[in-house]
Amino acid sequence: MLEAANQQKSDSVRTNNKSNNEPQQQQQHRQGQSVCTTSANPPSPVVAGVVEGSNTSSSYDLAHFEPERILNNNSTHKTVSLLGHFGNLSRDSYAIVVLEKTAFTESQLRNSSSRAVTKSATTTTTKATSSSESESENSSTTAEVADERSFFSGKSHLRTEFINDIYGNFLCVTDPEVNQLKVTIIYPATEKHIAKYSAHARYLVEETASDYQSVTLPHLQQEQLSLEWLYNILEHRKEKDRIVFEDPSDEIGFILLPDLKWDGKTVEQLYLLALIRPRGIKSLRDLTAAHLPLLRNIKEAGIRAIQERYGIGSDHLRIYLHYQPTFYHLHVHFTYLKHDPPGIHCEKSHLLTTVIENLELVPDYYQKVTLSCVLVETDKLYAKLKAAKKKSEDQPEAKRAKIE
């Protein structure tokens, strides 16, 4: 029923947007993102902007979002995923709204009161000197003070929980401008999106080289999602303004841009993706020694670009690949070592340096090795691998030996 409703919505959207050249799959996979302000008395309504190319509305109003159920509430990463409807858009299509608490920034952890007073005095002095210069200085000062909004200001109020000797616990109501939520919206959301953002039991699977050839690869060929959104980036049809660095080479080139999980501004949460230009390399499993120039170029040029743009050196970067990846076009993750995003643990991530060294030692290393991966219980690949392993275990030993 849910899929039928979403199909009806999709057909309607396609009818009303014939001039929109962006494929439907790409629209579903690239997500609208925004930041909304929260406080004890938040402003109303809160509007979350939609990413370029949306096929629905130019804006979403959270005041019209009607939550139906919580899909996942992650206390570790301070995120919650909600399933519901935008009542002002359509009750026939589901929407997923992901709320995430943003990280502290250094500018928010300084006391700006004294600097604001100093700048105000400076502005007054300048005003007496020249009225035209005064206006310019006053505008500049106002902008600077706004940029320096802090948790430690007159807009923050402590509510006492308890005080015991030298120890005190409090709740703090802060300036709404420094207490924001990152909001991701997927609309209309399909069954696959709902499954992706829901909490599920997870299982560690040991995938042998044989499993990959007989089970995983056929599954990928049947179930692969559209990569049109990615090709739009590589061909500069979309998100061109978000590119941090680009090497246009067809053999060793790549595009470096912020991951959807990063706002592109809060350096403390730096997260970039390197999307390779060559097509047909799906994942770690396809890599051989022939790809070493590509991998080395991604590492060296990516590090250099991040150093120049963000001032973060190589010894503060975590550079890795996922297996299994979220999408099957080879890409490399660059994250700040201070930041712990999902997917950095040993059962999923493989350091790029290690990948390069493995291929230098054994040219077809990833065509031979057993790789661990984490799959959720609802993943079709998990069911297929589980069935294949059970069938192998149930085979008589003599017959299995003959096959091998």
HELIX and SHEET records of a PDB file:
HELIX    1   1 LEU A    2  ASN A   16  1                                  15    
HELIX    2   2 GLN A   24  HIS A   29  1                                   6    
HELIX    3   3 LEU A   62  HIS A   64  5                                   3    
HELIX    4   4 GLU A  106  LEU A  109  5                                   4    
HELIX    5   5 SER A  113  THR A  129  1                                  17    
HELIX    6   6 SER A  131  ASP A  147  1                                  17    
HELIX    7   7 PRO A  176  VAL A  178  5                                   3    
HELIX    8   8 GLU A  191  TYR A  197  1                                   7    
HELIX    9   9 ALA A  209  ASP A  211  1                                   3    
HELIX   10  10 TYR A  212  THR A  216  3                                   5    
HELIX   11  11 LEU A  217  GLU A  223  1                                   7    
HELIX   12  12 GLU A  228  LEU A  234  1                                   7    
HELIX   13  13 LYS A  240  ARG A  242  5                                   3    
HELIX   14  14 VAL A  267  GLN A  269  5                                   3    
HELIX   15  15 LEU A  284  ASP A  286  5                                   3    
HELIX   16  16 ALA A  289  HIS A  291  5                                   3    
HELIX   17  17 LEU A  292  TYR A  310  1                                  19    
HELIX   18  18 SER A  314  HIS A  316  5                                   3    
HELIX   19  19 LEU A  352  LEU A  361  1                                  10    
HELIX   20  20 TYR A  365  LYS A  368  1                                   4    
HELIX   21  21 LYS A  380  ASP A  394  1                                  15    
HELIX   22  22 GLU A  397  ILE A  403  1                                   7    
SHEET    1   A 5 GLY A  32  THR A  37  0                                        
SHEET    2   A 5 GLN A 180  ILE A 186 -1                                        
SHEET    3   A 5 SER A  90  LYS A 101 -1                                        
SHEET    4   A 5 THR A  79  PHE A  86 -1                                        
SHEET    5   A 5 PHE A  65  ASN A  74 -1                                        
SHEET    1   B 2 VAL A  47  GLY A  49  0                                        
SHEET    2   B 2 SER A  59  ASP A  61 -1                                        
SHEET    1   C 2 HIS A 157  ASN A 164  0                                        
SHEET    2   C 2 TYR A 167  VAL A 173 -1                                        
SHEET    1   D 2 ARG A 202  GLU A 207  0                                        
SHEET    2   D 2 LEU A 371  VAL A 376 -1                                        
SHEET    1   E 6 PHE A 245  ASP A 247  0                                        
SHEET    2   E 6 PHE A 254  PRO A 258 -1                                        
SHEET    3   E 6 TYR A 271  ILE A 276 -1                                        
SHEET    4   E 6 HIS A 331  TYR A 336 -1                                        
SHEET    5   E 6 LEU A 317  HIS A 322 -1                                        
SHEET    6   E 6 SER A 349  LEU A 351 -1                                        
END                                                                             
